[in-house]
Amino acid sequence: MTAPVLDDAAAFADLLAPGRALLGFDFGTKTIGVAVSDTLRHVASPLETVRRTRFGVDAARLLAIADGRRVGGFVLGLPRNMDGSEGPRAQSTRAFARNLSNLTALPIGLWDERLSTAAVERDLIAADASRAQRAKVIDQHAAAFILQGALDRLLRLRADT
């Protein structure tokens, strides 16, 4: 039951069952932001922030969320450096994706998340969210930002076929 982990959006799209939502993750050192799409895969919405403990506990929580939401795949933000290279955080994210892939058959797409948290932080500040309010929701909003980017790409791929 090993799921594929893919960097290629077209290959990821080919593996997705129609009528299923996607879960997006912003994988951090202390938390995992979680977002969900609608089943048509047009809109991403922030869902929750999972406080990281151990991989098994974290993965069980993410898979439980997926089970309850008719999820057909996962989009995991890949934190590349500004020059496109991958450092330790990207390697850690890839390792998490590989380990998660051993627990599910659902495909996992990796999505470039450069500047996602910064963009979300600016939006929350513009919405006059306090520092405490931003701290509570930033990770799940970053996950929604990442997932929305992937959804937009998947929609363009469908339009091109």
Sequence and secondary structure as in RCSB ss.txt:
>XXXX:A:sequence
MTAPVLDDAAAFADLLAPGRALLGFDFGTKTIGVAVSDTLRHVASPLETVRRTRFGVDAARLLAIADGRRVGGFV
LGLPRNMDGSEGPRAQSTRAFARNLSNLTALPIGLWDERLSTAAVERDLIAADASRAQRAKVIDQHAAAFILQGA
LDRLLRLRADT
>XXXX:A:secstr
    EES HHHHHHT  TT EEEEEEE SSEEEEEEE TTS  EEEEEEEE   HHHHHHHHHHHHHTTTEEEEE
EEE   TTS   HHHHHHHHHHHHHHTT SS EEEEE TTHHHHHHHHHHHTT  HHHHHHHHHHHHHHHHHHHH
HHHHHHHHHH 
